[in-house]
């Protein structure tokens, strides 16, 4: 069976324009009143990486969440919003990111993720158990509200990656450490979470997005689209094609299709909605870490050479660094330490998970790519 993906133009976050676009997303894919019944408990799961202004393109825009919440509220749903930001508590993140007005107006309750539930998997999966937030399983429906951004480890963060937020904040770093430098391993973590959560509907805010070295320190860029599907993999693969990236560079799409968790091949997806002009994009900036390394076995000597001499690494700008210690305290392999009042990265310990870059609120950590790495990146796109 083909998956239905709806993509609609939406040029701005004007409430009336956005409401119409999101209504069209729902009507293209399903009858929302057949999905949502009066009195049902609905969890809204946006991307709340950290406290950020909406114009920074770091969090799912509150205006986008608001119109989704309005539509579900009109169906009589009881709405809550949840996530587990790596830094800071949920309520402060919501307040500083502009969510409080919509929550008060629509009576949306904040649900911090604090309790763990262990999910067991069979012997055929790489990871036998994963701890997820217990609170996620207390709802009748889950609506996944992702933000389109580049991602220095996974190329793009979209609907599937957004569910990593159901891992309680302090556990996120341990998963980066366990997956190590092997992108496919981390893709398996994300897909096992997706398989467990299985959101009822996924939507992507692609109006103001992030390109370059996302998901925290890239460049905001206006793209002007919104997308939705019941199949998050189909949605992610369709958006990947629209921004002009090869599907093979988003490993969750490739591996998820192999595992039968969703459709990613173009012939297995019906893309409906607006007839998009100007897509795929030809100049959407990829993260500097995007390379052809994913296409090589971990034990391949070429890959080992690339990891040591080619693959991008984080680099600290000492002038911008405030020595807050966040990067040091949250580095999974403990590769960062303070030496003579400066944060120093131990290159031998660094696993290129880019958690430091993702969490730095001072934009003091950049991505350094050697010349040969730039050539490999250009060949892979």
VOVOTOR-631354 format. One record per residue: residue in three letters; x, y, z of N, C-alpha, C, O, CB in turn. Coordinates in steps of 0.001 Angstrom, whole numbers, plus 500000, padded with zeros to 6 digits. Glycine has a CB too. Layout:
! residues N
AlaXYZXYZXYZXYZXYZ
...
This chain:
! residues 381
Unk500839498805500000500000500000500000500875501247500000501852501330500744499050500005501219
Unk500517502212499161501257503455499107500952504335500315499842504321500846500941504196497823
Unk501950505096500735501760506083501800501387507418501187501878507773500115503034506222502668
Unk500523508158501859500124509487501401500931510529502168500961510524503398498590509715501595
Unk501576511412501434502299512551502015501719513822501415501598513941500195503852512454501749
Unk501366514763502264500856516054501795501922517122502009502485517247503097499536516438502532
Unk502190517889500955503094519033501035502328520255500543501751520240499456504406518799500193
Unk502327521298501342501600522515500998502511523729501122503384523785501988500363522680501896
Unk502289524700500238502954525983500406502411526673501649501220526597501949502764526873499155
Unk503288527337502354502874528223503445504005529227503629505044528909504208502571527420504790
Unk503796530418503140504877531386503051505237532049504374506349532553504528504517532430502070
Unk504313532057505328504581532787506572503787532182507718502963531289507520504236534282506416
Unk504050532686508927503395532179510129502162532997510501501714532956511646504373532171511287
Unk501612533738509542500342534415509754499272533393510115499133532367509449499930535217508499
Unk498517533677511172497610532670511716496602532164510687496392530957510569496876533234512904
Unk495987533064509955494947532660509011495523531815507874494949530796507489494241533893508442
Unk496668532256507345497309531511506253497753530134506738497547529126506063498519532296505693
Unk498361530113507911498874528853508456497742527892508790497853526690508549499717529116509704
Unk496660528414509342495521527553509690494982526862508435494703525663508461494394528381510378
Unk494835527602507350494316527016506118495269525936505585494825524876505145494099528112505055
Unk496566526209505627497550525241505119497524523956505935497567522864505368498964525846505140
Unk497454524069507252497453522878508104496131522119507976496126520889507996497702523268509574
Unk495030522826507847493755522144507593493847521308506325493331520192506270492601523165507478
Unk494508521853505301494669521117504048495546519876504240495293518834503634495274522027502973
Unk496572519990505081497415518829505366496586517689505950496694516541505518498547519210506334
Unk495759518021506936494907517000507549493940516411506530493816515191506429494129517590508730
Unk493262517256505784492233516755504854492847515934503721492200515030503193491429517926504266
Unk494088516241503343494752515466502291495047514035502739495055513112501924496049516154501872
Unk495289513858504040495786512568504536494752511754505292494816510525505297496961512793505422
Unk493794512424505935492822511702506753491681512629507144491767513845506972493493511112508012
Unk490614512045507670489532512807508281489872512928509760489790511950510503488121512120508055
Unk490249514121510185490745514287511540489716513860512579490091513416513664491144515724511771
Unk488424513985512270487399513600513246487242512085513349486635511582514295486064514229512876
Unk487787511366512377487845509907512522489060509480513336489097508381513889487877509235511145
Unk490064510372513404491268510080514177491096510508515631491492509782516543492486510780513559
Unk490509511679515854490412512272517180488957512265517654488071512802516989490975513711517175
Unk488734511654518800487395511625519399487343512582520579488363512876521202487018510188519848
Unk486145513064520877485958513991521991486431513355523298486092512216523617484477514412522102
Unk487214514118524031487696513660525322489006512881525274489586512587526319486662512821525950
Unk489475512548524086490738511811524001491914512664524489491943513880524300490987511349522555
Unk492873511998525115494081512667525593495126512640524480495548511573524034494628511987526893
Unk495534513829524040496440513958522907497749514586523371497753515612524051495797514803521779
Unk498866513952522993500184514505523281500732515181522029500840514556520974501152513400523778
Unk501076516450522152501772517176521095503267517102521383503710517469522472501282518667521002
Unk504043516631520418505494516468520613506252517334519599506581516865518510505910514966520467
Unk506533518608519957507332519453519077508819519216519275509222518425520128507005520916519312
Unk509628519900518492511074519911518687511403521083519603511271522243519211511845520017517316
Unk511833520773520827512200521796521808513639521543522253513898521234523416511221521787523037
Unk514557521676521320515960521393521595516476522214522777517149521696523669516804521672520356
Unk516145523502522758516540524386523860515696525657523772514979525875522795518082524721523806
Unk515792526487524802515094527764524755515634528595523597516837528838523504515246528527526094
Unk514737529028522718515184529775521542514041530593520980512882530184521058515740528828520468
Unk514356531739520418513345532540519736512879531806518484513676531122517841513900533944519376
Unk511616531933518130511129531255516921511890531633515658512023530814514749509674531560516724
Unk512401532884515588513096533304514372514494532710514243515162532926513232513187534802514334
Unk514945531965515249516236531283515157516121529928514461517137529318514127516828531099516547
Unk514895529452514238514636528178513535515213526980514275515606525995513650515217528228512127
Unk515267527058515599515782525954516402514649525075516919514792523854516987516609526486517572
Unk513532525685517281512383524946517806511245524965516788511200525823515907511914525546519157
Unk510332524012516922509114524052516116508392525358516442508150525661517610508191522798516392
Unk508055526115515430507489527449515644506178527355516426505312526555516072507258528164514293
Unk506016528158517485504785528083518281503519528368517481502458527837517808504866529048519426
Unk503607529188516447502428529451515621501976528190514891500778527970514710502721530566514609
Unk502935527360514473502618526091513811501938525146514799500934524514514471503901525437513230
Unk502483525055515998501886524203517029500491524706517393499581523914517641502784524159518286
Unk500335526017517423499051526592517821497921526202516882496838525843517345499158528093517882
Unk498145526263515573497053525936514656496726524447514698495565524067514550497413526355513227
Unk497746523589514900497464522160515068496637521941516319495670521179516309498771521342515140
Unk497017522611517398496279522484518657494840522988518506493919522396519069496996523262519778
Unk494644524046517769493288524565517525492418523525516826491279523283517225493346525850516680
Unk492965522918515788492205521933515013491833520736515884490709520241515814493015521466513786
Unk492768520277516698492487519139517570491538519517518695490702518713519108493779518587518148
Unk491669520738519189490762521223520234489337521317519714488383521043520442491221522591520756
Unk489196521707518449487857521781517829487196520408517775485972520307517691487951522370516407
Unk488009519347517822487477517985517826487140517511519243486662516392519431488480517029517182
Unk487391518365520233487072518016521619488182517298522352487941516689523395485860517174521650
Unk489407517359521823490529516656522450491027517397523685490890518615523796491672516481521451
Unk491604516641524601492300517202525763493789517207525431494383516149525222492003516376527087
Unk494395518396525383495726518545524817496813518745525868496633519471526846495738519694523866
Unk497947518081525639499147518277526439500327518403525490500276517950524347499358517106527453
Unk501390519025525983502594519179525182503780518659525990503933518996527164502807520667524762
Unk504613517842525359505714517226526093506981517112525273506949517019524046505313515870526572
Unk508095517122525981509413516910525392510395516790526553510036516995527712509815518083524401
Unk511628516459526223512669516397527243513897517120526719514816516487526201513008514922527623
Unk513921518461526849515079519213526357516370518732527026516365518453528225514884520723526605
Unk517463518631526287518723518199526889519192519123528003519835518681528955519791518108525831
Unk518860520434527881519248521410528887518012522177529355517166522565528548520321522381528329
Unk517921522387530654516804523171531177515545522352531299515434521271530722516545524363530301
Unk514571522884532071513320522152532219512319522559531149512481523578530478512730522382533604
Unk511293521752531006510338521938529920509615523278530006509497523981529002509328520813529925
Unk509130523639531192508316524848531301509117526098530967508598527007530320507735524967532701
Unk510374526158531398511198527312531052511463527354529555511449528425528948512521527279531821
Unk511702526192528958511934526135527516510702526591526751510817527347525786512322524717527090
Unk509521526139527171508280526556526530508074528059526646507707528723525677507096525820527139
Unk508315528590527845508091530020528083509034530873527239508605531836526605508275530351529573
Unk510312530519527233511302531315526517511208531140525006511748531950524252512690530951526984
Unk510524530085524561510386529836523117509049530318522565508725530058521407510544528352522827
Unk508276531017523384507056531652522903505801530806522924504843531114522215507270532104521553
Unk505781529733523730504648528815523734503559529177524750502424528717524625505138527430524009
Unk503888529986525738502931530217526822501587530789526364500554530333526855503538531144527824
Unk501546531770525444500238532306525025499300531259524442498117531239524782500440533392524011
Unk499802530390523572498936529376522968498488528352524006497370527842523933499661528673521813
Unk499352528052524968498998527074525988497891527601526897496987526862527287500228526704526815
Unk497973528869527224496918529475528049495611529577527280494543529279527815497346530865528536
Unk495697530000526022494477530208525235493745528906524955492514528872524943494811530893523925
Unk494504527825524729493891526553524338493917525512525457493550524356525246494596526000523119
Unk494349525926526641494396525033527804495232523783527516494806522655527761492973524627528220
Unk496432524021526989497377522938526709498285522774527924498922523731528365498217523228525410
Unk498340521567528458499103521326529689500530520860529368500714520016528492498386520275530568
Unk501531521393530058502907520901529873503098519562530579502669519384531718503932521930530406
Unk503743518629529893504009517308530464505514517043530399506011516599529364503208516191529705
Unk506249517306531483507684516978531476507877515462531421507100514707532005508391517567532732
Unk508903515035530724509247513615530670510263513330531775511413513758531683509818513215529257
Unk509854512623532802510734512395533953510819510941534385511804510545535009510269513217535107
Unk509804510132534066509799508739534506510151507824533335509783508088532190508420508356535101
Unk510865506751533638511352505855532585510516504584532485510049504028533479512809505493532838
Unk510353504154531247509745502858530966510706502093530062511099502597529010508323503013530300
Unk511080500898530456512013500097529667511252499319528598510328498564528901512814499132530575
Unk511651499513527357511053498813526220511998497693525801513170497936525514510775499792525026
Unk511490496480525768512289495313525389512107495001523901511006495101523358511899494086526249
Unk513206494623523263513178494256521849513709492832521687514393492307522565514014495258520996
Unk513388492231520571513821490866520304515289490784519930515969491800519783512989490270519208
Unk515758489569519780517165489326519473517552489778518072518738489855517751517476487864519631
Unk516557490081517228516858490500515868517181491991515771517483492480514683515697490172514965
Unk517125492719516883517424494145516860518768494426517508519203493687518392516324494935517565
Unk519420495478517076520761495797517589520710496091519081521543495607519847521362497001516836
Unk519722496891519489519619497262520904518443496509521530517312496590521052519440498813521071
Unk518727495787522591517729494882523192516740495615524089515631495128524309518427493797523996
Unk517119496762524603516196497529525448516543499007525356517707499388525233516253497045526930
Unk515502499827525418515651501284525398514708501864526440513536501490526493515354501879523973
Unk515205502768527263514371503462528234513774504707527594514495505578527108515184503831529496
Unk512440504778527600511727505944527079510883506555528194510695505953529251510836505556525862
Unk510384507753527940509573508438528939508241507712529133507496507509528174509332509905528527
Unk507948507330530351506695506663530678505494507522530292504462506997529874506646506331532165
Unk505627508839530431504499509746530195503949509626528774502759509847528549504923511182530459
Unk504808509279527817504376509186526415503282508136526245502419508268525377505571508849525506
Unk503321507094527076502403505966526911501079506164527656500242505262527701503068504693527391
Unk500901507341528233499677507638528966498641508350528106497610508785528618499993508478530175
Unk498901508475526799498018509243525920497338508342524885497838507276524527498810510351525212
Unk496184508811524424495436508061523405496041508248522015496054507319521207493964508498523395
Unk496541509454521741497113509760520436498371510602520619498483511377521568496086510497519540
Unk499315510437519693500529511241519691500632511954518347500597511328517288501791510361519960
Unk500760513271518415500924514090517217502350514627517219502750515365518120499870515261517164
Unk503102514246516201504532514529516083504717515821515289504330515890514122505285513342515399
Unk505310516853515916505412518176515297506891518551515126507479519213515981504667519248516156
Unk507459518127514041508896518265513822509251519597513174508400520269512591509404517127512961
Unk510509519959513287511075521134512627512080520655511587512910519795511882511749522103513659
Unk512016521192510394512980520822509360514297521555509615514369522781509534512428521153507940
Unk515333520779509925516657521342510179517715520359509682517488519150509633516855521654511698
Unk518859520897509318520010520034509089520506519521510435520182520072511487521141520790508326
Unk521299518455510379521803517847511612523199517314511342523403516519510424520855516707512120
Unk524168517759512153525571517440511879525885515950511970526875515497511395526453518188512832
Unk525067515186512676525323513746512742524439512966511781524896512002511166525108513240514158
Unk523164513374511640522209512575510867521778513245509559520818512796508932520989512293511708
Unk522458514294509142522207515047507914520982515944508033521081517157507847522032514095506744
Unk519829515360508341518606516138508554517892515615509795517935514419510082517671516065507306
Unk517241516502510523516351516079511588514934516437511182514628517591510885516734516736512947
Unk514071515421511173512689515601510728511788514797511654511974514830512871512503515158509231
Unk510818514080511106509804513429511935510347512279512773510050512201513965508696512923511068
Unk511131511389512182511656510243512937512623510718514017512517510299515170512363509241511992
Unk513551511577513659514542512062514624513882512830515777514381512802516903515568512961513918
Unk512778513507515506512106514297516540511676513454517736511546513975518843510898514992515953
Unk511455512169517527511000511295518611512119510921519567511859510308520603510387510041518042
Unk513367511277519245514460511080520194514216511905521461514806511641522509515815511464519551
Unk513345512901521349512961513693522508512189512914523551511979513420524654512153514853522071
Unk511757511695523241511074510868524238512070510107525112511678509424526058510126509882523548
Unk513366510228524789514420509747525683514672510855526699514897512004526319515744509366524891
Unk514637510524527970514809511533529009516186512173528881517184511489528653514625510914530415
Unk516227513492529030517394514317528710518735513749529093519654513724528275517254515604529351
Unk518865513292530325520164512802530801520598511512530115521777511163530161520114512582532296
Unk519672510797529480520010509539528808520461509743527361521037508837526758518818508604528839
Unk520201510927526803520513511147525395522003510984525108522391510359524121520054512530524970
Unk522832511556525983524277511481525763524777510037525771525684509691525013525012512290526828
Unk524196509202526616524650507814526678524366507074525376525130506191524986523982507093527843
Unk523272507427524700522976506783523427523954507232522342524346506435521490521539507086523001
Unk524343508490522370525371508941521425526667508174521653527357507805520703525617510462521564
Unk526989507941522915528218507228523229528140505773522777529097505245522212528504507301524726
Unk527006505127523025526856503723522643526908503564521126527481502598520622525539503156523189
Unk526319504497520407526323504419518940527697504761518373528073504282517304525264505362518350
Unk528449505602519103529799505945518677529832506673517353528972507504517064530633504714518585
Unk530839506351516545531040507038515272530227506427514136530276506914513006532500507023514911
Unk529497505387514424528792504675513363527379505241513221526505504965514042528747503151513656
Unk527168506027512180525885506690511973524743505689511904523658505955512423525921507520510703
Unk524967504551511277523906503559511147523450503034512508522273502719512685524377502403510277
Unk524364502938513464523970502482514800522994503455515441521996503043516033525202502310515694
Unk523283504744515323522380505735515902521055505750515144520001505982515736523027507136515883
Unk521106505503513837519869505409513057518993504272513580517770504401513629520185505193511558
Unk519614503163513970518857502048514538518193502446515856517052502063516118519773500838514755
Unk518904503213516687518298503700517929517037504495517613515983504259518203519301504571518728
Unk517148505435516683516016506292516333514846505478515769513684505761516059516453507351515318
Unk515168504479514972514110503685514352513426502759515358512227502504515248514679502867513202
Unk514174502261516328513541501440517364512611502294518231511569501821518686514614500753518243
Unk512990503538518453512102504458519168510858504736518334509742504708518852512832505780519502
Unk511047505003517052509904505257516164508967504061516115507747504217516176510387505595514751
Unk509533502876516006508723501661515965507877501527517228506753501028517178509617500427515794
Unk508420501972518357507710501864519633506633502939519776505502502650520167508698501964520793
Unk506999504181519453506073505304519651504972505311518595503795505476518914506833506636519618
Unk505362505133517343504430505142516214503417506285516321502243506034516592503696503803516130
Unk503840507518516117502906508647516223501735508471515269501880507898514189503626509974515933
Unk500580508965515674499377508824514852499404509738513640498784509445512617498140509113515679
Unk500124510847513755500216511782512632501482512604512834501762513060513942498935512708512530
Unk502237512789511772503469513588511832503348514780510907502924514649509759504708512737511455
Unk503723515946511413503730517172510630505106517811510733505777517697511759502624518151511109
Unk505523518487509662506824519155509642506648520635509340506019521021508355507757518503508603
Unk507216521444510208507278522888510015508481523185509117509629523142509557507384523650511393
Unk508191523486507855509247523777506892509134525184506331509537525439505196509212522773505763
Unk508589526096507121508435527483506661509760528218506826510385528601505836507301528213507448
Unk510189528417508060511526528923508349512321527748508893512008527230509964511499530136509368
Unk513342527326508166514069526106508514515518526456508836515914527621508808513998525066507358
Unk516299525421509144517721525633509400518539524841508400518302523651508188518092525231510845
Unk519512525514507781520447524852506884521855525001507441522073525719508418520355525434505449
Unk522810524318506812524187524394507298524394523500508507523905522371508540524551525832507646
Unk525108523994509486525498523168510628524435523165511719524659523673512818526818523655511199
Unk523276522588511407522225522418512397522555521252513309523536520544513084520866522203511720
Unk521730521045514352520385521591514546520319522823515427519228523287515761519515520552515125
Unk521492523372515817521491524470516782522166525724516245521750526837516567522174524036518054
Unk523199525555515434524027526700515042524075526925513537525014527537513027525424526513515556
Unk523069526434512829523027526661511390522422528007511046522275528874511908522246525564510712
Unk522073528176509787521515529438509305520011529288509077519593528354508392522221529889507999
Unk519183530182509631517755530175509291517577530471507798518267531316507229516975531219510152
Unk516651529764507194516368529985505776514878529806505529514264528866506033517192529018504882
Unk514304530712504752512894530590504411512729529595503266513316529770502198512299531967504030
Unk511928528546503490511609527564502457510123527623502098509765527477500929511991526147502924
Unk509266527831503081507862528115502792506989526925502486506092527016501649507786529023501675
Unk507239525786503161506367524636502984506023524027504337506722524243505328507028523589502072
Unk504937523266504361504589522422505499504232521053504944503758520939503813503404523032506343
Unk504457520020505735504197518664505261503597517797506342503709518108507528505467518033504748
Unk502958516705505938502335515806506909502114514430506298501997514281505082501001516386507406
Unk502061513430507170501756512063506758501513511217508001501948511572509096502907511465505896
Unk500821510103507828500731509107508896501972508228508912502230507534509896499471508245508729
Unk502740508252507827503977507485507698505147508462507809505451509172506851504023506689506338
Unk505808508503508975506881509472509192508062509243508257508720510201507852507352509412510632
Unk508341507993507909509444507710506988509145508232505588510027508769504918509721506207506935
Unk507914508076505154507526508604503845507623510121503835508066510716502852506100508160503480
Unk507210510740504927507296512199505034508754512654505005509104513576504268506611512690506328
Unk509601512010505803511017512388505848511692512216504489512467513073504064511750511558506899
Unk511400511118503816512050510875502527511580511888501480512366512312500633511764509439502044
Unk510315512272501535509796513259500580510433514630500809510786515318499851508261513364500696
Unk510580515027502065511210516309502379512690516281501999513226517274501508511047516642503879
Unk513350515140502227514762515009501848514946515285500365515871515997499974515291513605502194
Unk514085514734499552514171514952498108513905516418497768514542516968496870513174514042497363
Unk512973517053498478512621518442498176513774519396498466513945520384497751511395518858498978
Unk514565519123499497515689520021499783516912519679498932517933520364499004516054519955501269
Unk516808518615498125517863518299497169518959517404497684520035517341497089518463519530496695
Unk518707516698498795519708515781499332519445514369498818518290514003498601519703515807500880
Unk520496513566498620520283512166498243519661511408499402520049511598500555521611511500497817
Unk518706510560499103518022509816500158519008508982500968518816508782502168516939508914499559
Unk520066508493500313521046507644500994521756508370502128522324507721503006522068507136500001
Unk521738509697502133522429510447503175521632510505504475522176510855505522522719511850502693
Unk520343510162504411519512510134505622519302508668505970518399508019505441518124510890505416
Unk520129508159506850520190506720507083518932506159507727518631504979507551521369506398507941
Unk518191506972508467516929506469509020515961506092507905515185505148508053516288507519509943
Unk515998506819506795515117506488505671515516505160505034514663504315504763515147507606504619
Unk516801504980504798517273503766504139517050502538505020516483501540504573518757503897503785
Unk517499502617506274517393501460507164515942501204507553515521500052507665518247501672508423
Unk515175502275507759513759502111508097512983501393507013512104500581507303513129503453508357
Unk513307501691505764512664500997504649513061499528504628512220498660504397513030501663503316
Unk514341499246504868514809497861504895514137497053505996513908495853505844516315497822505078
Unk513823497715507104513167497047508235511653496961508071510971496367508907513493497776509524
Unk511127497546507005509684497503506767508883498420507672507712498155507945509193496111506933
Unk509506499503508142508823500413509070508087501537508363507384502315509007509816501001510037
Unk508237501635507055507555502674506303508048502697504876508979501973504522507755504035506956
Unk507431503522504058507795503638502647508718504827502437508493505905502986506539503776501769
Unk509756504623501639510670505718501318510953505849499826511377506913499375511963505529502054
Unk510730504798499057510939504870497615509849505729496987508689505670497396510950503454496985
Unk510224506524495997509278507465495390508046506755494839506936507281494919509960508252494275
Unk508238505566494284507103504851493689506149504265494729505072503787494372507610503743492799
Unk506527504294496007505653503773497064504950504886497836504301504630498851506458502914498026
Unk505081506133497348504517507291498043503686508119497081504130508418495972505631508154498668
Unk502486508491497497501666509453496764501837510818497425501329511051498522500152509019496739
Unk502553511716496756502731513072497271501607513931496708501503514127495498504142513657496892
Unk500772514437497603499612515229497203499757516639497770500711516936498490498284514566497688
Unk498798517500497437498831518874497924499086519841496797498467519745495738499889519037498996
Unk499994520776497014500283521794496012501312521300495002502187520496495323500779523072496682
Unk501185521801493770502185521517492743503364522448492996503306523637492682501601521706491285
Unk504424521904493563505538522727494016506434523151492854506858522334492037506354521974495055
Unk506705524438492809507588525002491791508880525442492480508840526026493563506903526205491040
Unk510023525162491854511300525560492434511943524487493289512975524724493918511116526786493251
Unk511341523311493316511881522182494072512223521053493094511585520933492049510861521694495159
Unk513226520223493421514060520277494625514998521472494638515402521976493591514864519010494751
Unk515336521915495843516251523036495999517635522621495518518047521474495691516299523515497473
Unk518339523557494918519665523252494386520786523831495246521959523531495022519786523778492972
Unk520432524656496224521470525339496992521250525242498496521754526071499252521536526787496586
Unk520495524227498936520265524062500371521568523574501009522122522551500607519082523057500651
Unk522044524312501997523366524029502562523330522812503476522541522743504418523888525243503333
Unk524202521855503176524321520652503994525245520924505174526062521843505115524845519462503154
Unk525130520135506250526116520255507329527484519824506817527589518953505954525702519403508561
Unk528524520440507355529880520109506907530243518662507197531137518095506569530888521027507569
Unk529539518072508155529844516683508518529305515677507524529659514500507584529292516375509878
Unk528453516118506607527855515196505640528940514683504699529588515467504005526711515889504837
Unk529134513389504678530192512806503858529752511444503346528625511012503586531506512685504658
Unk530653510774502638530325509454502115530710508348503085530680507171502723531014509234500785
Unk531077508713504329531541507688505277530476506661505588530792505505505871531998508333506560
Unk529192507072505539528115506150505861528076504966504898527495503928505216526785506879505842
Unk528683505112503736528570504086502710529648503015502831529745502119501992528636504719501347
Unk530463503117503892531565502176504061531395501409505362530909501948506356532920502907504040
Unk531801500144505344531776499342506557532666499974507622533672500612507312532225497900506264
Unk532278499784508881533072500341509983534499499811509956535435500521510324532420500015511332
Unk534667498572509525535999497949509538536778498215508258537942497830508147535872496452509749
Unk536150498864507300536851499172506058538020500127506356537811501171506974535874499798505012
Unk539259499782505921540411500642506235540276502054505678540823502999506246541675500018505699
Unk539553502203504571539348503549504024538529504382504995538816505554505239538648503487502645
Unk537487503735505549536668504470506519537496504826507754537385505932508284535428503638506926
Unk538322503891508207539148504173509382540081505353509112540291506198509982539966502926509781
Unk540636505404507903541486506536507540540676507828507549541139508859508038542128506314506154
Unk539462507764507005538619508956506960538301509462508362538320510666508614537325508662506203
Unk538008508534509272537671508955510621538831509673511294538626510603512075537252507763511449
Unk540045509242510992541223509822511635541731511077510944542328511943511584542321508809511684
Unk541493511181509618542140512261508873541195513106508016541602514138507481543191511685508000
Unk539939512676507881539054513357506933537767513862507582537334514985507321538710512425505793
Unk537159513032508426535843513345508968535888514604509837536852514839510566535309512161509779
Unk534839515395509745534762516658510471534758516451511973534320515418512479533526517421510059
Unk535256517456512671535315517451514129534825518805514647534912519807513938536765517150514632
Unk534319518837515860533966520132516445535214520919516811536254520349517139533083519943517682
Unk535091522229516749536217523106517079535705524251517932534671524839517616536918523643515792
Unk536415524582519017535971525601519954536603526946519617537819527054519460536312525195521393
Unk535759527966519507536202529342519332536402529929520726535428530234521414535168530188518488
Unk537646530088521144537932530501522513537432531909522813537100532219523957539416530422522774
Unk537377532765521789536899534131522013535404534159522315534947534966523125537199535003520795
Unk534646533285521670533198533254521892532809532410523098531737532606523670532498532726520659
Unk533674531469523493533354530542524584533238531285525913534084532117526242534425529438524685
Unk532189530980526673531956531587527985532416530680529117532217531001530289530482531917528157
Unk533026529556528778533485528587529776532357528181530729532572528028531931534656529167530574
Unk531158528010530176530015527621531015530100526148531426529490525744532416528693527883530270
Unk530854525347530668531038523943531011529970523008530497530033521806530756531112523810532458
Unk528983523524529771527902522669529270528453521598528330528070520432528427526835523517528543
Unk529341521982527430529902521002526488530689519922527235530585518737526920530815521705525453
Unk531466520340528214532277519402528986531399518443529790531660517241529835533221520163529922
Unk530366518980530419529519518168531292528621517208530523528182516199531075528673519061532155
Unk528339517510529245527417516674528465528092515918527330527408515304526512526318517524527901
Unk529412515950527263530127515203526214530063513710526531530585513293527565531618515680526096
Unk529444512891525681529290511463525990530600510734526280530660509991527260528604510785524852
Unk531675510912525461532912510178525759533855510929526705534991510507526919533641509872524473
Unk533373512057527274534210512862528176535491513305527465536592513198528006534560512059529458
Unk535319513800526252536462514218525446536817515687525647537807516156525085536181513962523988
Unk536036516422526433536281517849526646536660518085528103536015517569529015535032518692526261
Unk537694518854528307538116519196529659538577520649529687538885521239528652539246518247530146
Unk538617521212530889539079522583531038540568522581531360541001521975532340538278523319532139
Unk541341523260530531542792523338530712543196524808530682543011525496529678543553522518529606
Unk543746525275531785544189526672531884543084527655531500543317528644530806545406526898530993
Unk541864527349531979540748528259531743540123528169530373539303529013530011541191529631531960
Unk540497527147529590539911526968528257539353525559528114539876524608528695540959527245527155
Unk538287525439527334537722524134527024538516523518525872538624524104524794536205524247526663
Unk539069522333526114539920521670525126539305520324524755538849519582525625541368521484525670
Unk539297520013523453538757518748522956539889517755522726540846518052522011537957518966521651
Unk539780516587523327540719515497523089540292514781521808539283514077521795540769514503524310
Unk541056514959520739540669514444519420540587512920519391539781512359518649541654514920518368
Unk541406512253520182541386510793520175540110510248520814539628509181520433542610510246520904
Unk539569510976521779538343510523522442537082510942521691536044510292521812538293511064523856
Unk537165512018520920535979512577520251535373511553519294536083510946518493536345513871519484
Unk534055511366519382533362510408518517532520511101517443531753510447516736532475509498519356
Unk532664512431517322531942513205516300530432513039516408529737512926515398532398512790514910
Unk529931513026517636528475512996517815527899514401517770526693514572517587528105512318519145
Unk528754515417517935528407516826517860527406517278518922526700518269518736527859517125516513
Unk527349516542520041526499516983521153526943518356521658526106519188522008526537515954522306
Unk528250518596521696528760519886522166528258521013521273527820522053521764530300519880522203
Unk528323520807519973527854521801519006526351522011519138525855523132519025528206521369517571
Unk525636520919519377524182520978519473523724521741520702522692522411520664523605519583519495
Unk524474521650521790524024522219523052524611523591523357524120524276524255524359521289524157
Unk525638524008522643526280525286522940525345526448522639524902526630521505527576525434522140
Unk525054527227523668524177528376523493524904529636523095524270530674522904523424528626524739
Unk526233529580522962527036530758522626527555530727521191528289531623520776528203530873523582
Unk527177529703520438527694529507519072529219529526519061529844530044518136527146530595518122
Unk529803528950520111531259528940520229531888527678519663533113527564519616531656529093521668
Unk531067526731519233531600525472518696531196525350517233530011525286516903531085524242519517
Unk532174525319516386531937525216514953532335523832514465532863523022515226532716526306514187
Unk532079523573513204532418522283512603533576522499511632533461523253510666531179521647511872
Unk534681521832511903535885521981511076535977520796510121535954519637510534537173522080511961
Unk536080521116508847536152520064507836537422520214507002537614521243506354534907520098506929
Unk538290519202507010539501519262506189539172519337504703538059519023504280540383518050506462
Unk540143519751503934539930519932502504539473518641501825538552518658501008541204520436501849
Unk540119517516502167539742516243501544538301515886501920537559515333501109540715515108501977
Unk537917516207503157536551515957503577535550516743502756534465516247502454536388516289505030
Unk535909517972502390535016518776501554534828518125500187533731518127499629535569520206501391
Unk535909517571499661535805516900498354534886515680498459534032515464497599537213516472497839
Unk535066514889499514534228513704499700532775514078499871531890513394499357534696512904500899
Unk532520515166500593531149515612500789530512516006499469529348515695499216531103516780501762
Unk531280516693498625530730517122497339530471515932496423529521515950495640531677518110496658
Unk531305514901496511531090513713495696529845512945496126529192512303495303532302512809495766
Unk529507513015497449528401512218497949527048512859497685526014512231497913528568511983499417
Unk527036514112497202525763514793497006525432514877495519524392515420495148525800516200497629
